[in-house]
Amino acid sequence: MKKYILFFLIAFSVLSCKKKNDKVQEKAEEIPLTITVHRYDKIFFQTAPKDFDLLKAKYPEFFPPGIDEAELRGRLTNPLWLQLYEEVEKRYGDFDKEKAQLESVFKYMKYYYPKFISPKVFTVINNMDTNAKVLYNSQKNGMTISLEMYLGKNHKFYEFPNYVKQTFEPSQMMPDVVESLSYDAIKLPTDREFLSQIIYIGKQLYFKDIMLPEFSDEDKICYTPDQLKWCEDNDVEVWHYFMEERILYNTNPKMIERFLAPAPFSKFGLDNDSDTPGRIGAWIGWQIVRSFMENNSVSPQQMFMMDGKEIFQKSKYKPVKD
């Protein structure tokens, strides 16, 4: 009898959540919003060297003081840069799909934050800086998307470790866009404790939950299906490890390196570490935030500004074996 009651409660909860999400989706998608994507990548590489100064005059935001203009000018005739542009053109000559996805993200932003104004979006080709894939400047209300960072993990131009190349899939573009928007919406941790750090990342992932409702969890956290399944199958053991080793309130930066920094696997110090996905702390933080939202009547906007410890205490998070 208990089993049937539990099934009913779970089914009711899922259906209620789906109805709520459908209502949000309907309202968000009704928001009238269109954007223009400025293809600076095309404009730049289609500029004749003799017209470089005209380009600089028209787009001064891409020529800040101190930039190496000679190096930029050289890109217009450099065979490697021209080949990179050609590869980007093969993948993103038509940007209609991505433009529609951007508009959807901005509609959700407008739904949750009515004062939000869609930024001026530029696509660029940069120097493969993994820390500058998407940059959002809220003060100038501008966003740049570096298209050379989304050619697919197996592209011949990428000389990075596999766990880094995994983030270069086209499916990572919108999650990166949303993450760049999240920095202005989420309160930074006020301490160095591991718990605060993982809940901050958990908030960022929950931000993706509400801004990218059609995206898979794998794409939101940039895991393979096998990596996500490992987390779901081993959450009890991971949680017990964090508790037994007193990691949650540890302020040692090495905890970040072991469980939050990008890496091929997490570092428990066990023989089977290589079987684990990297950044396991991010996944745990995500589940804590999700548990909090399921057990408390708080808006996402309010939760994003709450202290991590309070979120943890009220989350009732405690993974159990099925």
VENRA-V573545 format. One record per pair of residues at least 12 apart in sequence whose ideal C-beta (glycine too) atoms are under 10 Angstrom apart, sorted by the first residue. I is the first residue (numbers start at 0). J is the second residue. If there is no record, write none. Layout:
BEGIN
I,J  I,J
END
This chain:
BEGIN
12,293  16,293  20,208  20,209  20,212  21,212  23,107  23,110  23,111  23,209  23,212  24,103  24,106  24,107  24,110  24,212  24,213  26,106  26,107  26,110  27,103  27,104  27,105  27,106  27,107  27,108  27,109  27,110  27,111  27,209  27,210  27,212  28,102  28,103  28,106  28,107  28,110  29,106  29,110  30,102  30,103  30,105  30,106  30,107  30,108  30,109  30,110  30,113  31,106  31,109  32,101  32,102  32,103  32,105  32,106  32,108  32,109  32,115  32,117  33,98  33,99  33,102  33,105  33,117  34,98  34,99  34,101  34,102  34,105  34,117  34,118  34,119  34,120  34,142  35,98  35,117  35,119  35,120  36,94  36,95  36,97  36,98  36,101  36,102  36,119  36,120  36,121  36,122  36,142  36,144  37,58  37,119  37,120  37,121  37,122  37,123  37,141  37,143  38,91  38,92  38,94  38,120  38,121  38,122  38,123  38,146  39,54  39,58  39,60  39,61  39,120  39,121  39,122  39,123  39,124  39,143  39,144  40,83  40,84  40,87  40,88  40,91  40,94  40,121  40,122  40,123  40,124  40,125  40,143  40,144  40,145  40,146  40,147  41,84  41,87  41,88  41,91  41,92  41,94  41,122  41,124  42,54  42,57  42,58  42,61  42,121  42,122  42,123  43,58  43,61  43,71  43,74  43,75  43,80  43,84  43,123  43,124  44,74  44,75  44,80  44,81  44,83  44,84  44,85  44,87  44,88  44,124  45,75  45,84  46,58  46,72  46,75  47,75  47,76  48,72  48,73  48,75  48,76  49,75  50,75  51,68  51,71  51,72  51,75  52,68  52,72  54,71  54,72  54,75  55,68  55,71  55,72  58,121  60,119  60,121  60,136  60,139  60,141  60,143  61,121  61,123  61,143  70,126  74,124  74,126  79,156  80,124  80,126  80,147  82,156  83,124  83,125  83,126  83,127  83,146  83,147  83,150  83,156  84,124  84,146  84,147  86,124  86,146  86,147  86,150  86,154  86,155  86,156  87,122  87,123  87,124  87,145  87,146  87,147  87,148  87,149  87,150  88,124  88,146  89,150  90,146  90,147  90,149  90,150  90,151  90,154  90,169  91,122  91,124  91,144  91,146  91,147  91,149  91,150  91,169  91,172  94,120  94,122  94,144  94,146  96,169  97,120  97,122  97,144  97,146  97,149  97,169  97,172  97,173  97,176  98,120  98,122  100,172  100,173  100,176  100,211  100,213  100,214  101,117  101,118  101,120  101,142  101,144  101,172  101,173  101,176  102,117  103,173  103,210  103,211  103,212  103,213  104,117  104,173  104,174  104,176  104,177  104,180  104,207  104,210  104,211  105,117  105,118  105,120  105,142  105,176  105,180  105,210  106,210  107,177  107,180  107,206  107,209  107,210  107,211  107,212  108,177  108,180  108,184  108,206  108,209  108,210  110,209  110,210  111,184  111,206  111,209  111,210  111,298  111,299  111,300  111,303  112,180  112,183  112,184  112,300  115,137  115,140  115,180  115,183  115,184  116,137  116,140  117,140  117,142  118,135  118,136  118,137  118,139  118,140  118,141  118,142  118,143  118,176  118,179  118,180  119,136  119,139  119,140  119,141  119,142  119,143  120,133  120,135  120,141  120,142  120,143  120,144  120,176  121,134  121,141  121,142  121,143  121,144  121,145  122,142  122,143  122,144  122,145  122,146  123,143  123,144  123,145  123,146  123,147  124,145  124,146  124,147  124,148  125,143  125,144  125,145  125,146  125,147  125,148  126,145  126,147  127,145  127,147  127,148  127,156  127,157  127,158  127,159  127,167  128,145  128,147  128,148  129,145  129,148  129,159  129,163  129,166  129,167  129,261  131,143  131,145  131,148  132,144  132,145  132,146  132,147  132,148  132,149  132,166  132,167  132,171  132,172  132,175  132,176  132,178  132,179  133,145  133,148  133,149  133,171  133,172  133,173  133,174  133,175  133,176  133,177  133,178  133,179  133,180  134,175  134,179  135,175  135,176  135,177  135,178  135,179  135,180  135,181  135,182  135,183  136,179  137,179  137,180  137,182  137,183  137,184  138,183  142,176  142,179  142,180  143,179  144,172  144,173  144,175  144,176  144,179  145,172  145,175  146,169  146,172  147,167  148,166  148,167  148,171  148,172  148,175  149,166  149,167  149,168  149,169  149,170  149,171  149,172  149,175  150,164  150,167  150,168  150,169  151,164  151,167  151,168  151,169  151,170  152,164  152,165  152,166  152,167  152,168  152,169  152,171  153,167  153,168  154,167  160,261  160,262  160,263  161,263  162,221  162,226  162,261  162,262  162,263  162,264  162,276  162,277  162,278  163,261  163,262  163,263  165,221  165,222  165,223  165,226  165,261  165,263  165,277  166,221  166,261  167,221  168,218  168,221  170,214  170,215  170,217  170,218  170,221  171,218  171,219  171,221  172,218  173,207  173,210  173,211  173,213  173,214  173,218  173,219  174,203  174,204  174,206  174,207  174,210  174,211  174,214  174,218  174,219  174,220  174,221  175,207  175,221  176,207  176,210  176,211  177,203  177,204  177,206  177,207  177,208  177,209  177,210  177,211  177,214  177,219  178,200  178,203  178,204  178,206  178,207  178,210  178,219  180,206  180,207  180,210  181,199  181,202  181,203  181,204  181,205  181,206  181,207  181,210  181,303  182,203  182,206  184,202  184,203  184,206  184,210  184,299  184,300  184,303  184,304  185,199  185,200  185,202  185,203  185,205  185,206  185,302  185,303  185,304  186,199  186,202  186,302  186,303  186,304  186,305  186,306  186,307  187,199  188,200  188,202  188,306  188,307  188,308  189,306  189,307  189,308  190,248  190,250  190,306  190,307  190,308  191,249  191,250  191,251  191,252  191,254  191,255  192,246  192,247  192,248  192,249  192,250  192,251  192,254  192,307  192,308  193,241  193,245  193,246  193,247  193,248  193,249  193,250  193,251  193,252  193,253  193,254  193,255  193,257  193,258  193,259  193,280  193,284  194,241  194,246  194,247  194,248  194,249  194,254  194,280  194,283  194,284  194,287  194,307  194,308  194,310  194,311  195,247  195,248  195,250  195,284  195,306  195,307  195,308  195,310  195,311  196,250  196,252  196,254  196,255  196,258  196,259  196,280  196,281  196,284  196,307  197,241  197,246  197,247  197,254  197,255  197,258  197,259  197,278  197,279  197,280  197,281  197,282  197,283  197,284  197,285  197,286  197,287  197,288  197,307  197,311  198,280  198,283  198,284  198,285  198,287  198,288  198,291  198,305  198,306  198,307  198,308  198,309  198,310  198,311  198,314  199,259  199,281  199,284  199,288  199,303  199,307  199,310  200,220  200,259  200,278  200,280  200,281  200,282  200,283  200,284  200,285  200,288  201,280  201,281  201,282  201,283  201,284  201,285  201,286  201,287  201,288  201,289  201,290  201,291  201,307  201,310  201,311  201,314  202,284  202,285  202,287  202,288  202,291  202,299  202,302  202,303  202,304  202,305  202,307  202,310  203,219  203,220  203,281  203,284  203,285  203,288  203,303  204,216  204,219  204,220  204,281  204,282  204,284  204,285  204,286  204,288  204,289  205,219  205,284  205,285  205,287  205,288  205,289  205,291  205,292  205,299  205,302  205,303  206,219  206,288  206,299  206,302  206,303  207,219  207,220  207,285  208,285  208,288  208,289  208,292  208,299  209,292  209,299  209,300  210,299  215,227  216,230  216,231  216,282  216,285  219,285  220,276  220,278  220,281  220,282  220,285  221,261  221,276  221,277  221,278  221,281  222,276  222,277  222,278  222,281  222,282  223,276  225,274  225,276  226,264  226,274  226,275  226,276  226,277  226,278  226,279  226,282  227,276  227,282  228,276  229,274  229,275  229,276  229,279  229,282  230,275  230,276  230,279  230,281  230,282  230,283  230,285  230,286  231,282  231,286  231,318  231,321  232,320  232,321  233,274  233,275  233,276  233,279  233,318  234,279  234,282  234,283  234,286  234,316  234,318  234,319  234,320  235,317  235,318  235,319  235,320  235,321  236,267  236,318  236,320  237,258  237,265  237,267  237,275  237,279  237,280  237,282  237,283  237,318  238,283  238,286  238,287  238,316  238,317  238,318  238,319  239,318  240,258  240,265  240,267  240,268  240,269  240,279  241,254  241,258  241,267  241,279  241,280  241,283  242,317  244,267  244,268  246,258  246,280  247,280  247,283  247,308  247,311  248,308  253,266  254,266  254,280  255,280  257,272  257,277  257,279  257,280  258,275  258,277  258,278  258,279  258,280  258,281  258,282  258,283  258,284  259,277  259,278  259,279  259,280  259,281  259,283  259,284  260,277  260,278  260,280  260,281  261,277  261,278  261,281  262,275  262,276  262,277  262,278  262,279  263,275  263,276  263,277  264,276  264,277  264,278  264,279  265,277  265,278  265,279  265,280  265,281  265,282  266,279  267,279  283,316  283,318  284,307  284,310  284,311  284,316  286,314  286,316  286,318  287,307  287,310  287,311  287,314  287,315  287,316  287,317  288,302  288,303  288,305  288,307  288,310  288,311  288,314  288,316  289,314  289,316  290,310  290,311  290,313  290,314  290,315  290,316  290,317  290,318  291,305  291,309  291,310  291,311  291,312  291,313  291,314  291,315  291,316  292,310  292,314  293,314  293,315  293,316  294,313  294,314  294,315  294,316  295,309  295,310  295,313  295,314  295,315  297,310  297,313
END
